[in-house]
Amino acid sequence: MKVAIIEDEQLAARRLENMVLSYDPSIEVVAKLESVEESVEWFKSHAHPDLIFLDIHLEDDLSFAIFDKVKVNSPIIFTTAFDEYAIRAFKLKSIDYLLKPIVQEELNNAIRKYNDLLAPSKTAVDLSSLYSLISSRNVSYKERFSITVGQKIKTFTVSEIAYFYSMEGISFMVLKNKSEYPVDDSLEILMQQLDPKEFFRINRKYLVKIESIQNVHIYPKSRLKLELNPLPKEEVFVSIDKVTAFKNWLDNK
């Protein structure tokens, strides 16, 4: 069986690949794709896999946008952090899903379900209807964060935040006034909670707010260095594979 993984978090993609191979070492992961744009180009030039593991929220768009641009008949198992409303929709459309963080037993059951019920000969699911359902729903994003500081709980609004960064597995929230506090959620989860028009995951370590970007410096080989306010403790670059999506985000595309 040939499998494609569409997931914009590299660590999550590698973990999922290892879990798939743990279930069945004979499975071949033929592609690990990180964006709508990259996925569309890959599907145009490669034989389509037997099964796709699909993250819903990619940095350049909802992953349903892939199927507006290229015809793909491969069965899909969603990997998602979406809310229960969306999960009910997936059930209604008979699409299997794995809630993040994914556990091995649930993945094993999903692949067994594919083998039993979702063979390629079955009728393709109505992805366009799902895309319309998800993209048209009333999305509410996090407006404030409560942080425990000693024996007190402090609350900060999103308007006070400059950016988030991760260090040694811990996420930190940096405020415009230069204060910073640890937060419970990973950058991946924070991406789901915050308005994507305001925040962008530029690399594995930084999730930045557009207001915090003072300047973008162009370096050789299309590298982009960000000048953030407040000033970070290190130089901050946009990952090469995210440069195009980042430019589109700046242009509000």
MOMOFEN-V101200 format. One record per residue. N is the residue number from 1. RES is the residue in one letter. SS is DSSP state (H for helix, E for strand, L for the rest). OMEGA is omega as a letter, one per 30 degrees, with the letter a starting at -180 (NA if undefined). Layout:
N;RES;SS;OMEGA + N;RES;SS;OMEGA
//
This chain:
1;M;L;l + 2;K;E;a + 3;V;E;l + 4;A;E;l + 5;I;E;l + 6;I;E;a + 7;E;L;a + 8;D;L;l + 9;E;L;a + 10;Q;H;a + 11;L;H;l + 12;A;H;l + 13;A;H;l + 14;R;H;l + 15;R;H;l + 16;L;H;l + 17;E;H;l + 18;N;H;l + 19;M;H;l + 20;V;H;a + 21;L;H;l + 22;S;H;l + 23;Y;H;a + 24;D;L;a + 25;P;L;a + 26;S;L;l + 27;I;L;l + 28;E;E;l + 29;V;E;a + 30;V;E;l + 31;A;E;l + 32;K;E;a + 33;L;E;a + 34;E;L;a + 35;S;L;l + 36;V;H;a + 37;E;H;a + 38;E;H;a + 39;S;H;l + 40;V;H;a + 41;E;H;a + 42;W;H;a + 43;F;H;l + 44;K;H;a + 45;S;H;a + 46;H;L;l + 47;A;L;a + 48;H;L;a + 49;P;L;l + 50;D;L;a + 51;L;E;l + 52;I;E;l + 53;F;E;a + 54;L;E;l + 55;D;E;a + 56;I;L;a + 57;H;E;l + 58;L;E;a + 59;E;L;a + 60;D;L;l + 61;D;E;l + 62;L;E;a + 63;S;H;l + 64;F;H;a + 65;A;H;l + 66;I;H;a + 67;F;H;l + 68;D;H;a + 69;K;H;l + 70;V;L;a + 71;K;L;l + 72;V;L;a + 73;N;L;a + 74;S;L;l + 75;P;E;a + 76;I;E;l + 77;I;E;a + 78;F;E;l + 79;T;E;a + 80;T;E;l + 81;A;L;a + 82;F;L;a + 83;D;L;a + 84;E;H;l + 85;Y;H;l + 86;A;H;l + 87;I;H;l + 88;R;H;l + 89;A;H;l + 90;F;H;l + 91;K;H;a + 92;L;H;a + 93;K;L;l + 94;S;L;l + 95;I;L;l + 96;D;E;a + 97;Y;E;l + 98;L;E;l + 99;L;E;l + 100;K;L;f + 101;P;L;a + 102;I;L;l + 103;V;L;a + 104;Q;H;a + 105;E;H;l + 106;E;H;l + 107;L;H;l + 108;N;H;a + 109;N;H;a + 110;A;H;l + 111;I;H;l + 112;R;H;l + 113;K;H;l + 114;Y;H;a + 115;N;H;a + 116;D;H;a + 117;L;H;a + 118;L;L;l + 119;A;L;a + 120;P;L;a + 121;S;L;a + 122;K;L;l + 123;T;L;l + 124;A;L;l + 125;V;L;a + 126;D;L;a + 127;L;H;a + 128;S;H;l + 129;S;H;l + 130;L;H;l + 131;Y;H;l + 132;S;H;a + 133;L;H;a + 134;I;H;a + 135;S;H;a + 136;S;H;a + 137;R;L;l + 138;N;L;a + 139;V;L;l + 140;S;L;a + 141;Y;L;a + 142;K;L;a + 143;E;L;a + 144;R;E;l + 145;F;E;l + 146;S;E;a + 147;I;E;l + 148;T;E;l + 149;V;E;a + 150;G;L;l + 151;Q;L;a + 152;K;E;l + 153;I;E;l + 154;K;E;l + 155;T;E;l + 156;F;E;l + 157;T;E;l + 158;V;H;l + 159;S;H;l + 160;E;H;a + 161;I;E;l + 162;A;E;l + 163;Y;E;l + 164;F;E;l + 165;Y;E;a + 166;S;E;l + 167;M;E;l + 168;E;L;l + 169;G;L;l + 170;I;E;l + 171;S;E;l + 172;F;E;l + 173;M;E;l + 174;V;E;a + 175;L;E;l + 176;K;L;l + 177;N;L;l + 178;K;L;l + 179;S;L;l + 180;E;E;a + 181;Y;E;l + 182;P;E;l + 183;V;E;a + 184;D;L;a + 185;D;L;l + 186;S;L;l + 187;L;H;l + 188;E;H;l + 189;I;H;l + 190;L;H;l + 191;M;H;a + 192;Q;H;a + 193;Q;H;a + 194;L;L;a + 195;D;L;a + 196;P;L;l + 197;K;L;a + 198;E;L;a + 199;F;E;l + 200;F;E;l + 201;R;E;a + 202;I;L;l + 203;N;L;a + 204;R;L;a + 205;K;L;a + 206;Y;E;l + 207;L;E;a + 208;V;E;l + 209;K;E;a + 210;I;H;l + 211;E;H;a + 212;S;H;a + 213;I;E;l + 214;Q;E;l + 215;N;E;l + 216;V;E;a + 217;H;E;a + 218;I;E;l + 219;Y;E;l + 220;P;H;l + 221;K;H;l + 222;S;H;l + 223;R;E;l + 224;L;E;l + 225;K;E;a + 226;L;E;l + 227;E;E;a + 228;L;E;l + 229;N;L;g + 230;P;L;a + 231;L;L;l + 232;P;L;a + 233;K;L;a + 234;E;L;l + 235;E;L;a + 236;V;E;a + 237;F;E;l + 238;V;E;l + 239;S;L;a + 240;I;H;a + 241;D;H;a + 242;K;H;a + 243;V;H;a + 244;T;H;l + 245;A;H;l + 246;F;H;l + 247;K;H;l + 248;N;H;l + 249;W;H;l + 250;L;H;l + 251;D;L;a + 252;N;L;l + 253;K;L;NA
//
